[in-house]
Amino acid sequence: MDVIVYLIPIAILLGGAGLAAFFWSLRNGQFDDPDGAAQRILFDDDDEPAAPRK
């Protein structure tokens, strides 16, 4: 039962660190375009056709 005195503050600190990292990533634009990379792979921007395989 004495261990819980140490575990609760550690859990609160780790949760706070995770929350701070999440808000930092929001502020720095990490979640601005979640669908861009998924749709970008569908479009071929090359002007010349690919060489045929032998």
C-alpha positions as protocol buffer text, in pm:
chain_id: "A"
residue {
  index: 1
  type: MET
  ca { x: 0 y: 0 z: 0 }
}
residue {
  index: 2
  type: ASP
  ca { x: 299 y: 231 z: 46 }
}
residue {
  index: 3
  type: VAL
  ca { x: 385 y: 195 z: -322 }
}
residue {
  index: 4
  type: ILE
  ca { x: 68 y: 378 z: -426 }
}
residue {
  index: 5
  type: VAL
  ca { x: 208 y: 695 z: -269 }
}
residue {
  index: 6
  type: TYR
  ca { x: 481 y: 684 z: -536 }
}
residue {
  index: 7
  type: LEU
  ca { x: 277 y: 549 z: -826 }
}
residue {
  index: 8
  type: ILE
  ca { x: 1 y: 810 z: -829 }
}
residue {
  index: 9
  type: PRO
  ca { x: 232 y: 1114 z: -860 }
}
residue {
  index: 10
  type: ILE
  ca { x: 440 y: 934 z: -1125 }
}
residue {
  index: 11
  type: ALA
  ca { x: 124 y: 854 z: -1322 }
}
residue {
  index: 12
  type: ILE
  ca { x: 6 y: 1215 z: -1296 }
}
residue {
  index: 13
  type: LEU
  ca { x: 344 y: 1346 z: -1411 }
}
residue {
  index: 14
  type: LEU
  ca { x: 357 y: 1106 z: -1707 }
}
residue {
  index: 15
  type: GLY
  ca { x: 1 y: 1194 z: -1805 }
}
residue {
  index: 16
  type: GLY
  ca { x: 82 y: 1564 z: -1783 }
}
residue {
  index: 17
  type: ALA
  ca { x: 393 y: 1514 z: -1996 }
}
residue {
  index: 18
  type: GLY
  ca { x: 188 y: 1333 z: -2259 }
}
residue {
  index: 19
  type: LEU
  ca { x: -75 y: 1605 z: -2256 }
}
residue {
  index: 20
  type: ALA
  ca { x: 192 y: 1874 z: -2286 }
}
residue {
  index: 21
  type: ALA
  ca { x: 348 y: 1690 z: -2582 }
}
residue {
  index: 22
  type: PHE
  ca { x: 8 y: 1665 z: -2749 }
}
residue {
  index: 23
  type: PHE
  ca { x: -63 y: 2036 z: -2710 }
}
residue {
  index: 24
  type: TRP
  ca { x: 289 y: 2119 z: -2831 }
}
residue {
  index: 25
  type: SER
  ca { x: 232 y: 1913 z: -3146 }
}
residue {
  index: 26
  type: LEU
  ca { x: -103 y: 2084 z: -3204 }
}
residue {
  index: 27
  type: ARG
  ca { x: 57 y: 2427 z: -3173 }
}
residue {
  index: 28
  type: ASN
  ca { x: 337 y: 2334 z: -3416 }
}
residue {
  index: 29
  type: GLY
  ca { x: 100 y: 2210 z: -3687 }
}
residue {
  index: 30
  type: GLN
  ca { x: 161 y: 1836 z: -3674 }
}
residue {
  index: 31
  type: PHE
  ca { x: -208 y: 1760 z: -3735 }
}
residue {
  index: 32
  type: ASP
  ca { x: -286 y: 2021 z: -4001 }
}
residue {
  index: 33
  type: ASP
  ca { x: -314 y: 1789 z: -4303 }
}
residue {
  index: 34
  type: PRO
  ca { x: -379 y: 1427 z: -4204 }
}
residue {
  index: 35
  type: ASP
  ca { x: -523 y: 1328 z: -4546 }
}
residue {
  index: 36
  type: GLY
  ca { x: -266 y: 1499 z: -4768 }
}
residue {
  index: 37
  type: ALA
  ca { x: -10 y: 1219 z: -4779 }
}
residue {
  index: 38
  type: ALA
  ca { x: -278 y: 954 z: -4823 }
}
residue {
  index: 39
  type: GLN
  ca { x: -421 y: 1131 z: -5128 }
}
residue {
  index: 40
  type: ARG
  ca { x: -89 y: 1250 z: -5267 }
}
residue {
  index: 41
  type: ILE
  ca { x: 21 y: 894 z: -5339 }
}
residue {
  index: 42
  type: LEU
  ca { x: -276 y: 845 z: -5571 }
}
residue {
  index: 43
  type: PHE
  ca { x: -170 y: 1115 z: -5819 }
}
residue {
  index: 44
  type: ASP
  ca { x: 120 y: 1073 z: -6058 }
}
residue {
  index: 45
  type: ASP
  ca { x: 292 y: 1406 z: -6120 }
}
residue {
  index: 46
  type: ASP
  ca { x: 549 y: 1272 z: -6367 }
}
residue {
  index: 47
  type: ASP
  ca { x: 512 y: 1405 z: -6723 }
}
residue {
  index: 48
  type: GLU
  ca { x: 701 y: 1123 z: -6894 }
}
residue {
  index: 49
  type: PRO
  ca { x: 579 y: 762 z: -6888 }
}
residue {
  index: 50
  type: ALA
  ca { x: 770 y: 503 z: -6696 }
}
residue {
  index: 51
  type: ALA
  ca { x: 1011 y: 280 z: -6887 }
}
residue {
  index: 52
  type: PRO
  ca { x: 871 y: -67 z: -6958 }
}
residue {
  index: 53
  type: ARG
  ca { x: 1013 y: -352 z: -6757 }
}
residue {
  index: 54
  type: LYS
  ca { x: 1215 y: -618 z: -6933 }
}
